[in-house]
Amino acid sequence: MKDRGIFPDELCYAATIEVCCRGGQWHRVGQLLDGMQAKGLEVSEDLFLLKILPALSKAGRWRESRDTLARMRRQGVKVQLEAHRLALLACRRSGQWQKALEALQELRRVGPAPSLACYEIVLESCAQGGRWVEGNELFKEMQRVDHVVPSLICYRAMLELCGKVGRWGEAMRLWKEVEARVRVDDGEEGREEDIERGKIQHGLLIGCFQGALMACQQASRGAEALALLQQQETEHKKGKSKMRLLASMTSETRTQSYALVLGACSKVGEWGLALDLLRRTPLPDEACFEAVLEACARAGRWREALTTLRALEQRVERGEGLVLEARSYQLAMWACTQAGRAQEAVDLMEEMTEFKGLVPTARAYVTYLKALQRLGRWEEALRGLEEAKRNNVLLLGRGQGRKSSGSRNQELLALTTVLQTLSRAGRWREVLALMVCESEREEEGEERGLGGGEALPYSGVSWTLVDVLLAEGRAQEAVLFVEGLAKEAGVAPGLPLVNRLLEGLAKGGEWALCQELLLGENEIESNNSTSTSTSSSSTKSSSTSTTSTTTTYSSRSNSNITINSKSGSGCGSSSSSSSSSNNNSSSSSSSSSGNSMKARFHTVPDVASFSVVMSAAAAGVAAGTNHASSAAQELTKLLPMMRTRHGLKPDVIAYNVTANLHRRSGDWEKVLVLLEEMKEEAAAATAAADSDLSSSREGLAPDVVTYSTAIAACGEAGKWEKVLELLAEMPSMGVSPNVVAYTAAVAACGRGGQPERALGLLREMKSEGISPNVQCYNTLLWALAKGGDWQQCLALLEEMKEEGKTDAHSYRIVMGVVKSKQGQEHVMEALQADMEGSRTEAANDSFGCR
């Protein structure tokens, strides 16, 4: 045109701009507008309103729309409200709810006043973004401040927003407002009228209705959703039944409405309502059947779930346009598992894969694995996990890239289920092999830069497996498993698990192995050699048996665990073989602490580690188990070793357990030595606190258990004077005697032939507000009977009867002392009858006869 001397005018520019808008050449549009301004051509308002802004709005170009409004102001073109509306529409179509809200607020502030259409667009933007707070506030402001009456589009946006966030209460209130504004008239007989503004408003009303149903579904309000649906099914008026909103819907929309209500029922397990509603649904789709299956699954109604699944299969076979999916089978399997019908769930999995040719989802595999867990079939669980990996349904490890949290959760749940199944079966080698395999996959993913996700859930599995192995008496295997966690799988067992292992080993009588783990081999050999040189011949024999036990465990603990994690047999395969000659040679030349906790479990013991072992040993001594006494003597040496070898400060529990071990060995003087050490520690802590106000007064102080143990030890050694001295000392140390301490003191007085002092302790107890129990009374009876005071025994027995604190042993003690006195046969007969009567009374009490 320019070569021929023809210069474009406004019409030429407008036509060119229109072509660029259709082709999405937005930068060309800007250049053309700049060219028109440079040549002094008039840019009309219609060019912006009819050509540029509609095209930008349709394409969702919110930045260009905003720049176009600014250009109109610079060029002196009046910005009409329609221009603002088109810019807001561009923000909505591009999902920019925040920009749309900012533009509306600016429009309200500087003008012109926004129209109803502007509010509709911004509310729809908030609904798309799920912004309940912003949308609800704007909806209220448009009525209260700007006095704008909301349209059906506004209500539809708000109800859709309520549906997304589950605000069912607000949704029901908004729906009532919609019903009040839009009503369906009776119309002529035999004919239904259109809703007052035609098909468009009818579609809006249906959108409002489904938004309210969706809100009820999200909030799991099945009853409210069902009531709303029934209200729109039929209405009885003037004796005639008239169809309402549901009748005017398309079949697809009607099915969607029923599916929403069924979804609300499914979330709360309303299986009866769901089944009834499914029968009333005109053309149910897959979502309707799945909602009913989910409701049955949540309620554990496995028979109803299977019936629903078979009904779906029949409709699929009849060609009614439905598709049978793996989720339907998964929900039926879930229902069976919830009802304890694990075998039926396994059969459904086989039917789905082998006969229907469906690929199970991640949730289906998890449900299948849980069913196998209930059946205890660990071999099938391992095969199922491997099959899920081959089908790329469960991509365990971090080497598979970024995944959604839901998918990751299902994968972790599947792995945990299999590990728990193996753990309950005591299959520690398979557990360890699977852990090693997944750890290697994680490391591979991190090397490829695909790391991320949660740590693998090994803690609970390890605890379960260790408990199972210990309960089955497989202590050494439990040790090998925990060792394999640290060395093979690279999973730190953690002190709580190791302490649980130590406690189980000690309770099982494996005290030599506990010593080996706590101290290592060198320290044990030193202790054993010292014990051998200073003990008697009987002690030597018990020490020899302990040493041989330690040697056995040392040789067994050197066995090697071979994990075939990269072999063709899969991650779950494992084998245990003996060490090779190289391994044996390296074992023999290992360091002195080669079998210690640090070497085997990659962790060091704490105070609790020593305490649990010593506590279990004390329990073994009390139970009279084999070698308990000799083991107790060895374990009392652990207290000083805590300081010298590990630099640990023993706590009150460790001192109390050690004192109890000494008491059971008859070493009352050592018990008193420990008590004095604790008193010195308490005094030092108090002095430090007095000199430094910022330091804590909490230190190692003897408690009531410490004093009770010392009192019992001295009493068993016949030191009743020392017992009374300790009992009197307790209040000065801030320790209040309890019934256990007094009972031990009463026993000491009985052994020392001091029945009057024992009676005095009883009076002292009651004056201090301490109620004696049956054991305390029986101990006092024994002390009195030992002195031959049968009359005092009878008086005390009457007192015990009044308090309801007698048992058969009480009568036997009194009858024993009375029997030794001549001429008291009538007393014996009365005691015998009284004891028989108390037994009958106790039996009646136990069966609730009184």
C-alpha positions in Angstrom: 0.0 0.0 0.0 2.8 2.4 0.9 4.6 1.7 -2.4 1.5 2.7 -4.4 1.1 5.8 -2.3 -1.9 4.5 -0.4 -1.7 4.9 3.4 -3.9 2.8 5.7 -6.7 4.5 7.6 -8.6 3.6 10.8 -10.6 0.9 9.0 -7.4 -0.8 7.7 -5.8 -0.8 11.1 -9.0 -2.1 12.7 -9.2 -5.0 10.2 -5.6 -5.9 10.7 -6.0 -5.8 14.5 -9.0 -8.1 14.3 -7.0 -10.6 12.2 -4.1 -10.5 14.8 -6.6 -11.0 17.6 -8.0 -14.1 15.9 -4.5 -15.5 15.4 -3.3 -14.7 19.0 -0.7 -12.2 17.8 -1.0 -10.0 20.9 2.3 -8.2 20.5 1.3 -7.2 16.9 -1.9 -5.7 18.3 0.2 -3.5 20.6 2.5 -2.5 17.8 -0.5 -1.6 15.5 -2.1 0.5 18.3 1.2 2.4 18.8 1.4 3.0 15.0 -2.1 4.4 15.0 -1.3 6.8 17.8 2.0 7.8 16.1 0.2 8.7 12.9 -2.5 10.6 14.7 -5.3 8.2 13.8 -8.2 8.0 16.1 -8.6 4.8 18.1 -12.2 4.3 18.7 -13.8 2.9 21.8 -15.5 0.2 19.8 -12.2 -1.1 18.7 -11.3 -2.0 22.2 -14.7 -3.1 23.3 -15.7 -5.1 20.3 -12.4 -6.5 19.0 -9.5 -6.4 21.4 -10.9 -7.0 24.8 -13.3 -9.8 23.8 -10.5 -11.7 22.1 -8.2 -11.3 25.1 -11.0 -12.3 27.5 -11.7 -15.4 25.5 -8.1 -16.4 25.5 -7.7 -15.7 29.2 -4.9 -13.2 28.6 -5.4 -11.3 31.9 -2.1 -9.4 31.7 -2.7 -8.1 28.2 -6.3 -7.2 29.3 -5.0 -5.2 32.2 -2.4 -3.4 29.9 -5.2 -2.7 27.4 -7.2 -0.9 30.1 -4.2 1.2 31.0 -3.6 2.0 27.3 -7.2 3.2 26.9 -6.7 5.6 29.8 -3.4 6.9 28.4 -5.0 7.5 25.0 -7.9 9.2 26.4 -10.4 6.5 25.6 -13.3 6.3 28.1 -13.1 3.0 30.0 -16.6 1.7 30.1 -17.9 -0.8 32.7 -18.1 -3.4 29.9 -14.3 -3.1 29.5 -13.8 -3.9 33.1 -16.1 -6.9 32.9 -14.1 -8.3 30.0 -10.9 -7.9 31.9 -12.4 -9.7 34.9 -13.6 -12.5 32.6 -10.0 -12.9 31.4 -8.8 -13.3 35.0 -11.5 -15.9 35.7 -10.7 -17.9 32.6 -7.0 -18.0 33.5 -7.7 -19.1 37.1 -6.4 -15.8 38.5 -9.0 -15.4 41.4 -6.7 -13.1 43.3 -6.2 -10.7 40.4 -9.9 -10.7 39.7 -10.6 -9.9 43.3 -8.0 -7.1 43.3 -9.5 -5.6 40.1 -13.0 -5.7 41.6 -11.9 -4.0 44.8 -10.1 -1.3 42.8 -13.3 -0.8 40.7 -15.4 -0.4 43.8 -12.9 2.2 45.1 -12.3 4.4 42.0 -15.4 3.6 39.9 -17.4 3.1 38.0 -19.5 1.0 40.4 -19.3 -2.7 39.5 -22.3 -4.3 38.0 -23.9 -7.6 38.9 -22.1 -9.3 36.1 -18.7 -8.2 37.6 -19.7 -9.7 40.9 -20.8 -12.9 39.2 -17.4 -13.3 37.5 -15.4 -12.7 40.6 -17.5 -15.1 42.7 -17.1 -17.8 40.0 -13.3 -17.2 40.1 -13.3 -17.7 43.9 -15.4 -20.9 43.4 -12.9 -22.2 40.8 -10.0 -21.6 43.2 -11.9 -23.0 46.3 -11.5 -19.7 48.1 -14.3 -19.9 50.7 -13.3 -17.0 52.9 -12.9 -14.5 50.1 -16.0 -15.6 48.2 -18.2 -15.6 51.3 -17.0 -12.2 52.3 -17.6 -10.7 48.9 -21.1 -12.3 48.7 -22.1 -10.6 51.9 -20.5 -7.2 51.0 -22.3 -7.0 47.6 -25.6 -7.1 49.5 -24.8 -5.2 52.6 -22.5 -2.4 51.2 -23.3 -2.2 47.5 -26.9 -3.2 47.7 -26.6 -5.6 44.8 -29.2 -8.4 44.7 -27.4 -11.7 44.0 -28.4 -13.6 40.8 -28.7 -17.3 40.3 -25.2 -17.2 38.9 -23.9 -15.8 42.3 -25.8 -18.5 44.2 -24.5 -21.2 41.9 -20.9 -20.0 42.5 -21.4 -19.9 46.3 -23.0 -23.3 46.4 -20.3 -24.7 44.2 -17.8 -23.2 46.7 -19.7 -24.7 49.6 -19.5 -28.1 47.8 -15.7 -27.9 47.5 -15.0 -27.0 51.1 -17.9 -29.0 52.7 -19.8 -26.1 54.2 -23.1 -27.9 54.3 -24.8 -25.6 56.7 -24.2 -22.5 54.6 -25.2 -24.6 51.5 -28.6 -25.5 52.9 -29.2 -21.9 53.9 -28.3 -20.6 50.4 -30.5 -23.3 48.8 -33.5 -22.2 50.8 -32.9 -18.6 49.6 -32.7 -20.0 46.0 -36.0 -21.9 46.5 -37.6 -18.7 47.9 -36.6 -16.8 44.8 -37.3 -19.4 42.1 -40.5 -21.5 42.5 -42.1 -23.9 40.2 -45.8 -23.1 39.5 -48.5 -25.7 39.2 -49.2 -25.0 35.5 -51.9 -26.6 33.6 -53.0 -30.1 34.3 -50.9 -32.7 32.6 -48.2 -30.2 31.6 -45.0 -28.9 33.4 -44.1 -25.3 33.0 -40.5 -24.2 32.3 -38.7 -22.5 35.2 -39.5 -18.8 35.0 -36.5 -17.6 32.9 -36.2 -20.5 30.6 -33.5 -23.2 30.0 -30.6 -21.0 31.1 -32.0 -20.3 34.5 -33.1 -23.9 34.7 -29.5 -25.0 34.2 -28.4 -22.6 36.9 -30.9 -23.9 39.3 -29.7 -27.5 38.7 -26.1 -26.2 39.4 -27.3 -24.8 42.7 -29.0 -28.0 43.6 -25.9 -30.1 42.8 -23.7 -27.7 44.7 -25.8 -28.2 47.8 -25.6 -32.0 47.4 -21.9 -31.8 46.9 -21.5 -29.8 50.2 -23.5 -32.5 52.0 -21.3 -35.2 50.4 -18.0 -33.5 51.4 -19.3 -33.0 54.9 -20.5 -36.7 55.1 -24.1 -35.5 55.8 -25.9 -38.4 54.2 -29.3 -37.8 55.9 -29.4 -34.1 54.8 -28.4 -35.0 51.2 -31.1 -37.7 51.1 -33.7 -35.3 52.4 -32.8 -32.7 49.8 -33.0 -35.3 47.1 -36.4 -36.6 48.2 -37.7 -33.0 48.4 -36.9 -32.6 44.7 -38.3 -36.0 43.6 -41.9 -35.4 44.4 -44.1 -32.8 46.1 -47.7 -33.5 47.3 -49.9 -30.5 46.8 -53.7 -30.4 46.7 -53.8 -34.2 46.7 -51.8 -34.5 43.4 -48.3 -35.7 43.0 -46.2 -33.3 41.0 -42.6 -34.0 39.8 -40.1 -31.2 40.6 -36.5 -30.6 39.7 -35.3 -34.1 39.2 -38.0 -34.8 36.6 -36.8 -31.9 34.4 -33.1 -33.0 34.4 -31.4 -34.9 31.7 -30.7 -38.6 32.5 -27.0 -37.9 32.9 -27.5 -34.9 35.3 -30.1 -36.9 37.3 -27.6 -39.8 37.7 -25.0 -37.3 38.9 -27.4 -36.1 41.6 -28.1 -39.5 42.8 -24.4 -40.3 42.8 -23.7 -37.3 45.0 -26.2 -38.5 47.6 -24.9 -42.0 47.4 -21.4 -40.6 48.0 -22.6 -38.8 51.1 -24.1 -42.0 52.4 -21.0 -44.0 51.7 -18.7 -41.7 53.7 -20.7 -42.5 56.9 -21.3 -46.2 56.2 -25.1 -45.8 55.7 -25.2 -49.0 53.6 -29.0 -49.5 54.1 -29.9 -46.0 52.8 -27.3 -46.4 49.9 -28.8 -49.8 48.8 -32.4 -48.4 48.9 -31.3 -45.3 47.0 -29.5 -47.4 44.4 -32.7 -49.3 43.6 -34.5 -45.9 43.1 -31.8 -44.5 40.8 -33.2 -44.5 37.2 -29.9 -45.2 35.4 -27.1 -45.8 37.9 -23.6 -45.5 36.6 -20.3 -46.8 38.0 -20.0 -44.0 40.5 -23.3 -45.0 42.1 -22.3 -48.7 42.4 -18.9 -47.8 43.9 -20.6 -45.5 46.4 -22.8 -48.3 47.6 -19.8 -50.7 47.7 -17.9 -48.1 49.8 -20.8 -47.8 52.2 -21.0 -51.5 52.6 -17.2 -51.7 53.1 -17.2 -49.1 55.9 -19.9 -51.0 57.7 -18.3 -54.4 57.1 -21.4 -55.7 55.2 -19.5 -58.1 53.0 -22.6 -60.1 51.7 -24.3 -56.9 50.6 -21.1 -55.7 48.9 -20.8 -59.0 47.0 -24.4 -58.8 45.9 -23.9 -55.2 44.7 -20.7 -56.3 42.8 -22.6 -59.1 41.1 -25.4 -56.8 40.1 -22.9 -54.5 38.5 -21.3 -57.4 36.6 -24.8 -58.4 35.3 -25.4 -54.9 34.0 -22.0 -54.9 32.3 -22.7 -58.3 30.6 -26.1 -57.0 29.4 -24.3 -54.1 27.6 -25.9 -51.3 29.5 -23.0 -49.0 28.9 -21.3 -49.6 32.2 -17.6 -50.6 32.7 -16.3 -53.0 35.3 -13.3 -51.4 37.0 -10.7 -52.6 39.5 -11.9 -50.1 42.1 -15.2 -51.9 42.4 -13.4 -55.2 43.2 -11.2 -53.3 45.7 -14.2 -51.9 47.6 -15.8 -55.4 47.7 -12.4 -56.8 49.0 -12.3 -54.0 51.6 -15.8 -55.0 52.8 -14.7 -58.6 53.2 -11.6 -57.7 55.0 -13.5 -55.4 57.4 -15.9 -58.2 58.2 -13.0 -60.6 58.9 -13.7 -62.6 55.6 -10.1 -62.5 54.5 -10.3 -65.6 52.3 -13.2 -64.1 50.3 -11.1 -61.0 49.7 -8.2 -63.2 48.4 -10.7 -65.0 46.1 -11.9 -61.7 44.7 -8.3 -60.7 43.9 -7.8 -63.9 42.0 -11.1 -63.4 40.2 -10.3 -59.9 39.2 -6.8 -60.7 37.8 -7.2 -64.1 36.3 -10.9 -64.2 35.1 -11.7 -60.5 34.5 -8.3 -59.5 33.2 -8.2 -56.3 35.3 -5.0 -54.7 36.6 -5.4 -54.1 40.4 -4.9 -50.6 41.7 -2.5 -49.7 44.5 -5.4 -49.7 47.0 -6.5 -53.2 45.7 -3.0 -54.5 46.3 -3.0 -53.0 49.8 -6.3 -54.6 50.6 -5.2 -57.9 49.3 -2.0 -57.8 51.3 -4.0 -57.0 54.5 -6.2 -60.0 53.8 -3.1 -62.2 53.5 -1.8 -60.7 56.7 -4.9 -61.8 58.6 -4.5 -65.3 57.1 -0.8 -65.3 58.0 0.2 -66.3 54.5 3.5 -64.5 54.3 4.7 -66.4 51.1 1.7 -65.1 49.1 2.2 -61.6 50.6 5.8 -61.5 49.3 4.6 -62.7 45.8 1.8 -60.2 45.8 4.3 -57.4 46.5 6.6 -58.5 43.8 3.7 -58.7 41.3 2.6 -55.2 42.2 6.2 -54.0 41.4 6.3 -55.9 38.1 2.9 -54.3 37.1 4.4 -50.8 38.0 1.5 -50.3 40.4 3.6 -50.0 43.5 6.9 -48.3 42.7 8.6 -48.5 46.1 11.8 -46.6 46.9 12.6 -43.0 45.9 14.1 -43.8 42.5 10.8 -43.4 40.7 10.6 -39.6 40.6 8.0 -37.3 42.1 4.7 -38.9 43.1 1.6 -37.8 44.7 1.2 -38.1 48.5 -1.7 -40.5 48.1 0.3 -42.8 45.9 3.2 -42.7 48.2 1.0 -43.5 51.2 -0.4 -46.6 49.5 3.1 -47.8 48.6 4.4 -47.3 52.2 1.2 -49.0 53.5 1.8 -52.0 51.2 5.4 -52.4 52.2 4.5 -52.0 55.9 1.7 -54.7 55.6 4.1 -57.2 54.1 6.8 -56.5 56.6 4.3 -56.9 59.5 3.1 -60.2 58.0 6.6 -61.5 57.8 7.3 -60.2 61.3 4.3 -61.9 62.8 5.5 -65.1 61.2 9.0 -64.6 62.6 10.6 -64.5 59.1 13.4 -62.2 60.1 15.6 -63.1 57.1 12.9 -62.2 54.6 12.2 -58.9 56.5 15.9 -58.0 56.5 16.2 -58.8 52.8 13.2 -56.7 51.9 14.6 -53.8 53.9 17.9 -54.1 52.2 16.3 -54.1 48.8 14.2 -51.0 49.4 17.2 -49.2 51.0 19.2 -49.9 47.9 16.4 -48.5 45.7 16.3 -45.4 47.8 20.1 -44.9 47.5 19.8 -45.4 43.7 17.1 -42.8 43.5 19.1 -40.3 45.5 22.1 -40.8 43.2 19.9 -40.1 40.2 18.5 -37.0 41.9 15.1 -38.5 42.3 15.0 -38.5 46.1 12.2 -37.3 48.3 9.3 -38.7 50.2 8.9 -40.1 53.6 11.3 -42.4 55.4 10.4 -46.1 55.1 8.3 -47.3 58.1 10.7 -49.8 59.8 10.3 -48.9 63.4 7.0 -50.6 64.2 8.0 -53.6 62.1 11.3 -54.1 63.9 9.5 -53.9 67.3 6.9 -56.5 66.2 9.5 -58.9 64.9 11.8 -58.6 67.9 8.9 -59.3 70.2 7.8 -62.4 68.2 11.3 -63.8 68.1 11.8 -63.3 71.8 8.4 -64.8 72.6 9.3 -67.9 70.6 12.6 -68.3 72.4 14.7 -67.3 69.3 16.8 -64.8 71.2 19.9 -65.2 69.0 17.9 -64.7 65.8 16.5 -61.5 67.3 20.1 -60.3 67.9 21.1 -61.2 64.4 18.1 -59.3 63.0 18.9 -56.1 64.9 22.5 -56.5 63.9 21.4 -56.9 60.2 19.4 -53.7 60.4 22.4 -51.7 61.3 25.0 -53.4 59.1 23.0 -54.7 56.0 20.0 -52.5 55.7 21.7 -49.3 56.9 18.8 -48.7 59.4 19.8 -47.4 62.8 17.9 -49.7 65.3 17.7 -46.9 67.9 18.2 -47.3 71.6 14.6 -48.0 72.4 14.6 -51.1 70.2 18.0 -52.3 71.4 16.9 -51.8 75.0 13.7 -53.9 74.3 16.0 -56.6 72.9 18.2 -56.5 76.0 15.2 -56.7 78.2 13.8 -59.7 76.3 17.2 -61.4 76.4 17.5 -60.9 80.1 14.0 -62.1 80.8 14.8 -65.2 78.8 17.9 -65.9 81.0 20.4 -64.8 78.3 22.4 -62.8 80.9 25.8 -63.7 79.5 24.8 -62.4 76.1 23.5 -59.2 77.7 26.8 -58.7 79.4 28.6 -59.3 76.1 26.5 -56.6 74.3 26.8 -54.1 77.1 30.5 -54.5 77.8 32.1 -56.3 74.9 34.3 -59.5 75.1 37.4 -58.0 76.7 35.7 -56.7 79.8 33.7 -59.9 80.3 36.9 -62.0 80.1 38.5 -59.7 82.6 35.6 -60.0 85.0 35.4 -63.8 84.6 39.1 -64.2 85.3 38.8 -62.0 88.4 35.8 -64.0 89.5 37.6 -67.3 88.9 40.6 -66.3 91.1 38.5 -65.1 94.0 35.5 -67.4 94.1 34.9 -70.7 95.7 34.8 -74.0 93.8 31.0 -73.7 93.4 31.3 -70.2 92.1 34.0 -71.4 89.6 31.6 -74.0 88.2 28.9 -71.5 87.7 31.4 -69.0 86.2 32.6 -71.8 83.8 29.0 -72.4 82.6 28.5 -68.7 82.1 31.8 -68.5 80.1 30.9 -71.4 77.9 27.5 -69.8 77.2 29.3 -66.6 76.2 31.6 -68.5 73.9 28.7 -70.2 72.2 27.0 -67.0 71.5 30.2 -65.4 70.3 30.7 -68.2 67.7 27.1 -68.0 66.7 27.0 -64.3 66.4 29.8 -64.4 63.8 27.5 -66.1 61.2 27.1 -64.2 58.0 23.8 -63.0 56.6 23.6 -63.2 52.8 21.0 -60.9 51.3 20.1 -61.8 47.7 18.5 -58.4 47.1 19.7 -58.1 43.5 19.2 -61.7 42.5 16.4 -63.0 40.3 14.6 -64.5 43.3 13.5 -61.0 44.3 13.8 -58.7 47.3 12.1 -61.1 49.7 14.6 -64.0 49.3 17.3 -64.5 51.9 19.6 -67.2 53.1 21.7 -67.8 56.2 25.1 -69.4 55.8 28.0 -70.1 58.0 31.1 -67.9 57.8 33.9 -68.6 55.4 37.4 -69.1 56.5 38.2 -65.4 55.8 35.3 -64.3 58.0 36.5 -66.6 60.8 40.0 -65.3 60.7 38.7 -61.7 60.7 36.5 -62.6 63.7 39.3 -64.0 65.7 41.4 -60.9 65.2 38.6 -58.4 65.9 38.9 -55.8 68.6 38.0 -56.4 72.2 34.6 -54.7 71.7 33.7 -56.6 68.5 30.6 -58.0 70.0 29.5 -54.9 71.8 26.4 -52.8 71.1 28.5 -50.2 69.3 30.1 -52.8 67.0 27.0 -54.8 66.3 24.2 -52.3 66.4 26.0 -49.0 65.7 24.7 -47.5 69.0 26.0 -47.2 72.5 24.2 -48.1 75.6 22.6 -45.6 77.9 21.5 -45.9 81.5 18.2 -47.5 80.5 20.2 -50.3 78.7 21.8 -51.3 81.9 18.7 -50.9 84.0 16.5 -53.2 81.9 19.1 -55.9 82.0 19.5 -55.7 85.8 15.8 -55.5 86.4 15.2 -58.6 84.3 17.9 -60.4 86.2 16.3 -59.4 89.5 13.0 -60.8 88.3 14.8 -64.1 87.3 16.3 -64.3 90.8 12.9 -63.9 92.3 11.5 -66.6 90.1 14.4 -68.9 91.0 15.4 -69.6 87.4 18.5 -71.6 86.5 21.8 -69.8 87.1 19.9 -66.8 88.3 22.0 -66.3 91.4 25.3 -66.6 89.6 24.2 -64.2 86.9 22.9 -61.7 89.5 26.4 -61.7 91.1 27.9 -60.9 87.7 25.4 -58.2 86.8 25.9 -56.3 90.0 29.3 -55.4 88.5 27.5 -53.5 85.8 26.8 -50.5 88.0 30.5 -49.4 88.4 31.1 -50.3 84.7 28.5 -47.8 83.7 30.9 -45.0 84.9 34.3 -46.5 84.1 33.6 -47.9 80.6 30.8 -45.7 79.2 31.0 -42.6 81.3 27.3 -42.9 82.3 25.8 -41.6 85.5 23.6 -44.3 87.0 20.1 -43.3 87.9 17.9 -44.2 90.8 16.5 -47.3 88.9 20.0 -48.7 88.3 20.9 -48.2 92.0 17.7 -49.8 93.2 18.0 -52.8 90.9 21.6 -53.3 91.9 20.7 -53.0 95.6 17.9 -55.6 95.1 20.4 -58.0 93.4 22.7 -57.6 96.4 19.8 -58.1 98.8 18.8 -61.4 97.1 22.5 -62.5 97.3 22.5 -61.7 101.0 25.0 -58.9 100.7 23.3 -56.4 103.1 26.4 -54.5 103.7 26.8 -53.7 99.9 23.2 -52.5 99.9 24.0 -50.0 102.6 27.1 -48.9 100.7 24.9 -48.1 97.7 22.5 -46.2 100.0 25.4 -44.1 101.3 26.6 -43.4 97.8 23.1 -42.1 96.8 22.9 -40.0 100.0 26.3 -38.4 99.2 25.2 -37.7 95.6 22.1 -36.0 97.0 24.1 -33.9 99.4 26.5 -32.9 96.6 23.6 -31.8 94.4 22.0 -29.8 97.2 25.3 -28.1 98.0 25.9 -27.3 94.3 22.4 -25.8 94.1 23.0 -23.7 97.2 26.2 -22.3 95.7 24.7 -21.8 92.2 21.1 -20.7 92.2 20.8 -21.5 88.4 21.7 -25.2 89.0 19.0 -27.7 89.6 18.5 -29.4 93.0 17.5 -32.6 91.3 20.2 -35.2 91.8 20.6 -38.9 92.6 18.7 -39.2 95.9 17.4 -42.5 97.5 13.7 -43.0 97.2 11.2 -45.2 99.1 12.2 -48.2 97.0 15.9 -47.7 97.9 15.1 -47.6 101.6 12.6 -50.5 101.4 15.3 -52.6 99.8 17.8 -51.7 102.4 15.3 -52.4 105.3 14.5 -55.8 103.8 18.2 -56.6 103.3 19.1 -55.7 106.9 16.0 -57.5 108.2 16.8 -60.7 106.4 20.3 -60.5 107.9 18.8 -60.2 111.4 19.9 -56.5 111.8 16.6 -55.2 113.3 18.3 -52.3 115.1 19.6 -51.0 111.8 16.2 -51.5 110.3 14.6 -49.2 112.9 17.4 -46.7 112.3 16.8 -46.6 108.6 13.0 -46.3 109.1 13.6 -43.3 111.4 16.0 -41.8 108.9 13.6 -41.7 105.9 11.7 -38.5 106.8 14.9 -36.5 107.3 15.9 -37.5 103.7 12.5 -36.3 102.4 11.2 -39.9 101.9 7.9 -40.9 103.4 7.7 -44.6 104.4 5.0 -46.7 102.7 3.3 -49.9 103.5 6.2 -51.9 101.9 8.8 -50.3 104.0 6.8 -50.9 107.2 6.1 -54.5 106.3 9.8 -55.1 105.8 10.5 -53.5 109.2 7.8 -55.6 110.9 9.4 -58.7 109.4 12.8 -57.7 110.7 11.4 -57.2 114.2 9.8 -60.7 113.9 13.1 -62.3 113.0 14.8 -60.5 115.8 12.3 -61.6 118.4 10.8 -58.1 118.9 7.1 -58.6 118.7 6.3 -55.5 120.8 8.3 -53.3 118.5 6.5 -54.9 115.6 3.2 -53.9 117.2 4.5 -50.4 117.8 5.3 -50.1 114.1 1.6 -51.0 113.3 0.4 -48.2 115.6 2.9 -45.9 114.0 1.7 -46.7 110.5 -1.9 -45.9 111.4 -1.0 -42.7 113.1 0.8 -41.6 109.9 -2.4 -42.4 107.9 -0.9 -45.5 106.2 -3.4 -48.4 105.9 -1.8 -51.8 106.4 -2.7 -54.4 103.8 -3.2 -58.1 104.2 0.5 -58.9 103.7 1.5 -56.4 106.4 -1.0 -57.8 108.9 0.0 -61.4 108.1 3.7 -60.5 108.7 2.8 -59.0 112.1 0.8 -62.1 112.9 3.8 -64.2 112.1 6.0 -62.0 114.3 3.5 -62.4 117.2 3.1 -66.1 116.6 6.9 -66.6 116.6 6.9 -65.1 120.2 4.1 -67.5 121.2 1.6 -64.7 122.1 -1.5 -66.5 120.9 -3.9 -64.2 122.7 -2.4 -61.1 121.0 -2.7 -63.0 117.6 -6.4 -63.6 118.3 -7.0 -59.9 119.1 -5.1 -58.8 115.9 -7.1 -61.3 113.9 -10.4 -59.8 115.1 -9.1 -56.3 114.1 -8.2 -57.6 110.7 -11.7 -59.2 110.3 -13.3 -55.8 111.1 -11.3 -54.2 108.4 -11.9 -57.0 105.9 -8.2 -57.8 105.5 -7.9 -61.5 106.2 -7.1 -64.5 104.0 -6.5 -68.2 104.5 -2.9 -67.6 105.5 -4.0 -65.4 108.3 -6.0 -68.2 109.9 -3.3 -70.7 109.4 -0.8 -68.6 111.3 -3.1 -68.1 114.3 -4.2 -71.7 114.3 -0.6 -72.8 114.2 0.2 -70.9 117.4 -3.0 -71.9 119.2 -2.5 -75.6 118.3 0.8 -75.5 120.2 -1.1 -74.5 123.4 -2.8 -77.3 125.4 -6.5 -76.9 126.4 -7.4 -74.6 123.6 -9.3 -77.0 121.4 -12.5 -74.9 121.5 -10.5 -72.0 120.2 -9.2 -74.1 117.4 -12.8 -75.3 116.5 -14.0 -71.7 116.5 -11.1 -70.6 114.2 -11.8 -73.5 111.9 -15.5 -72.7 111.6 -14.7 -69.0 111.2 -12.2 -69.7 108.4 -14.8 -71.9 106.6 -17.4 -69.2 106.9 -15.1 -66.6 105.5 -14.4 -68.8 102.5 -18.1 -69.2 101.8 -18.6 -65.5 102.2 -15.8 -64.7 99.8 -17.1 -67.1 97.2 -20.6 -65.5 97.4 -19.0 -62.1 97.0 -17.1 -63.2 93.9 -20.3 -64.3 92.2 -22.2 -61.2 93.2 -24.5 -63.0 95.7 -24.4 -60.2 98.2 
